[in-house]
Amino acid sequence: MKIKEHDCVVLTAGLPAEALEAGDVGTVVHIHADGAAYEVEFATLAGHTIAVVTVPAGNLRPVGKRDVNHVRELQPA
């Protein structure tokens, strides 16, 4: 499945510098180099942006039909 702008995606590898963990869900806001990497916005469920980061395609996957939301509290930096 091709990932498009505004799609929800799942991190498959954590980004510790951004306090993001594998399994976190974000929204694609820009596609780099025909899908080599994606600019993804990660936000809390209340709508506050945590980070907007460039993520290599190999570290993301589309949200699947059997995925379930799970909540974790963001730890302070």
Residue frames as qw, qx, qy, qz and C-alpha x, y, z in Angstrom:
[[0.000, 0.889, 0.457, 0.000, 0.00, 0.00, 0.00],
 [0.418, 0.418, -0.014, 0.806, 1.42, 3.36, -1.01],
 [0.292, -0.602, -0.446, 0.595, 1.60, 5.98, 1.74],
 [0.200, 0.673, 0.339, 0.626, 0.07, 9.34, 0.79],
 [0.029, 0.252, -0.293, 0.922, -0.03, 12.80, 2.38],
 [0.541, -0.301, 0.145, -0.772, -2.48, 12.95, 5.30],
 [0.817, -0.100, -0.558, -0.107, -2.32, 9.16, 5.84],
 [0.619, -0.665, 0.352, -0.227, -1.88, 7.90, 9.37],
 [0.704, 0.399, -0.569, 0.144, 1.29, 5.86, 9.76],
 [0.824, -0.565, 0.032, -0.015, 2.90, 3.79, 12.51],
 [0.048, 0.782, -0.618, 0.069, 6.54, 4.05, 13.57],
 [0.965, 0.009, -0.262, -0.006, 8.31, 0.70, 13.35],
 [0.678, 0.033, -0.349, 0.646, 11.45, 1.99, 15.13],
 [0.334, -0.833, -0.315, 0.308, 11.66, 4.44, 18.01],
 [0.374, 0.664, -0.046, 0.646, 13.07, 7.96, 17.70],
 [0.581, -0.493, -0.456, 0.461, 14.49, 8.57, 21.20],
 [0.280, -0.019, -0.023, 0.960, 15.68, 12.10, 20.41],
 [0.303, -0.285, -0.289, -0.862, 12.03, 13.01, 19.77],
 [0.362, -0.069, 0.708, -0.602, 10.62, 10.91, 22.67],
 [0.771, 0.209, -0.180, -0.574, 8.81, 8.72, 20.12],
 [0.483, -0.249, 0.836, -0.077, 8.50, 4.94, 20.40],
 [0.148, 0.000, -0.877, -0.456, 7.81, 2.15, 17.93],
 [0.067, -0.508, -0.856, 0.064, 4.04, 1.91, 17.63],
 [0.045, 0.558, 0.241, -0.793, 3.41, 5.66, 17.89],
 [0.418, 0.609, 0.624, 0.255, 1.02, 6.96, 15.24],
 [0.112, -0.496, 0.072, 0.858, 1.55, 10.10, 13.19],
 [0.551, 0.734, 0.359, -0.167, 0.19, 11.88, 10.12],
 [0.600, 0.104, 0.371, 0.701, 2.17, 12.30, 6.90],
 [0.092, 0.866, 0.183, -0.456, 2.47, 16.01, 6.05],
 [0.338, 0.787, -0.395, -0.333, 5.01, 15.75, 3.20],
 [0.959, 0.086, 0.234, 0.136, 6.56, 13.08, 0.99],
 [0.128, -0.789, 0.485, 0.355, 10.29, 13.28, 0.23],
 [0.048, 0.471, -0.803, -0.362, 12.01, 11.88, -2.89],
 [0.667, 0.065, -0.533, -0.518, 9.03, 9.90, -4.20],
 [0.879, -0.358, -0.147, -0.279, 8.55, 8.04, -0.92],
 [0.626, 0.294, -0.569, 0.444, 12.15, 7.56, 0.25],
 [0.233, -0.162, -0.614, 0.737, 11.23, 9.44, 3.44],
 [0.204, -0.717, -0.558, -0.365, 8.22, 11.15, 4.95],
 [0.025, -0.282, 0.355, -0.891, 7.69, 14.27, 7.03],
 [0.481, -0.451, -0.743, -0.115, 5.40, 13.07, 9.82],
 [0.250, -0.509, 0.258, -0.782, 3.61, 15.04, 12.53],
 [0.480, -0.254, -0.811, 0.215, 3.17, 13.27, 15.85],
 [0.275, -0.465, 0.090, -0.836, 0.65, 14.73, 18.29],
 [0.156, 0.034, 0.832, -0.531, -1.03, 13.92, 21.57],
 [0.016, 0.489, 0.854, 0.175, -4.65, 12.77, 21.48],
 [0.046, -0.780, -0.388, 0.488, -5.54, 16.27, 22.71],
 [0.509, 0.808, 0.230, 0.190, -4.06, 17.70, 19.50],
 [0.218, -0.910, 0.297, 0.189, -0.77, 19.13, 20.79],
 [0.749, 0.566, -0.330, 0.095, 2.13, 18.57, 18.41],
 [0.811, -0.496, 0.198, 0.238, 4.97, 16.53, 19.90],
 [0.360, -0.464, 0.543, 0.600, 7.26, 16.61, 16.87],
 [0.727, 0.654, 0.022, -0.209, 7.39, 16.99, 13.11],
 [0.444, -0.550, 0.647, 0.287, 10.21, 14.78, 11.86],
 [0.604, 0.497, -0.507, -0.363, 11.59, 13.28, 8.67],
 [0.726, -0.232, 0.628, -0.157, 11.31, 9.50, 8.90],
 [0.095, 0.330, -0.826, -0.447, 12.86, 7.06, 6.41],
 [0.724, 0.019, -0.347, -0.596, 10.29, 4.90, 4.62],
 [0.614, 0.070, -0.781, 0.096, 11.72, 1.76, 6.25],
 [0.126, -0.025, -0.697, 0.705, 10.78, 3.06, 9.71],
 [0.477, 0.147, 0.208, -0.842, 7.07, 3.50, 8.92],
 [0.046, 0.217, 0.934, 0.279, 4.13, 1.41, 7.90],
 [0.369, -0.339, -0.310, -0.808, 0.55, 2.32, 7.03],
 [0.479, -0.117, 0.585, -0.644, -2.09, 1.91, 9.72],
 [0.182, -0.015, -0.943, -0.279, -3.66, -1.53, 9.32],
 [0.565, -0.361, -0.411, -0.618, -7.28, -2.64, 9.57],
 [0.776, -0.386, -0.495, 0.060, -6.52, -4.63, 12.74],
 [0.349, 0.241, -0.407, 0.809, -4.49, -1.94, 14.55],
 [0.431, -0.743, -0.511, 0.023, -5.82, -0.80, 17.93],
 [0.013, 0.806, -0.195, 0.558, -5.24, 2.57, 19.61],
 [0.745, -0.358, -0.416, 0.379, -3.15, 2.39, 22.76],
 [0.089, -0.942, 0.038, -0.322, -2.40, 5.30, 25.10],
 [0.727, -0.187, -0.284, 0.597, 0.90, 6.08, 26.80],
 [0.170, -0.965, -0.108, 0.167, 1.75, 9.27, 28.64],
 [0.566, 0.663, -0.179, 0.456, 4.53, 11.36, 27.10],
 [0.699, -0.471, -0.224, 0.490, 7.39, 11.63, 29.54],
 [0.003, 0.991, -0.044, -0.127, 8.75, 15.15, 30.20],
 [0.703, 0.562, -0.236, 0.366, 12.08, 15.95, 28.58]]
